[in-house]
């Protein structure tokens, strides 16, 4: 609050101003800024640019989408692409790209990405919110539904008519495996939760006795599930 500025503190709500209608022109401007800042290596010995053969791309940031802003300043971008997506879409036909995550240096596993989709095929998760009955059980019917874009969820000051002080949120998503091998899922929450894969209960966190470091030290200790997957298979 700015002392002595009631015209700001008590101003009426205004419509949020966005540039959604200008996203194509914004995209062109961003691409121009990015390409203008690129420094190309000198092409000596006909090594660059690479036009055929195998190219190895190593590192988690090749497939990471990084946006300006975090925490309370985090916004959902109108569009985005990763370095890997750019290379795949623009590479010459005779280039064979290979990717390896290399070494993960982050404290937590990466958030779930575009391999996870809602029931309508869009990227993200379907979330249904259920009230708690007088017997402490989940109500039979939800009172609200959201499509969520990130696997990191925080319901700050969240309220829905009919939910009450305590409620259940059920998340569902379809996973299309990008690899053949072992895929690891890591879970934590500020409270009780259950984690299912293909109808099988993989994790049941109901005691909430041992805390981890997520959610400012209020989350449960992280638990990992390993799943044998096949590229292109849906779960």
Number of C-alpha atoms within 10 A of each C-alpha: 8 8 7 8 10 10 9 11 11 9 9 8 6 6 6 5 6 8 10 10 8 9 13 13 11 13 14 11 11 12 12 11 11 10 9 9 9 8 7 8 8 10 10 8 6 8 9 11 11 14 14 12 11 12 13 9 17 14 14 16 13 17 17 15 11 11 11 8 9 9 6 6 7 10 11 9 9 10 8 11 11 13 13 15 12 11 13 13 8 8 14 13 10 11 14 14 14 10 14 11 12 10 9 12 9 8 8 12 13 14 11 18 16 13 15 22 22 19 13 9 11 13 20 24 23 20 18 17 21 24 24 18 13 8 7 10 12 16 17 10 10 17 14 15 14 11 18 17 19 15 15 12 9 10 6 6 5 8 12 13 8 14 19 11 10 11 19 17 14 15 19 17 19 19 19 17 18 15 13 12 12 11 14 12 14 15 20 21 21 17 14 14 18 13 16 12 15 10 8 8 10 13 15 12 17 11 10 14 10 10 16 17 14 16 12 8 11 15 19 24 18 15 13 13 14 11 12 11 18 15 11 13 12 14 13
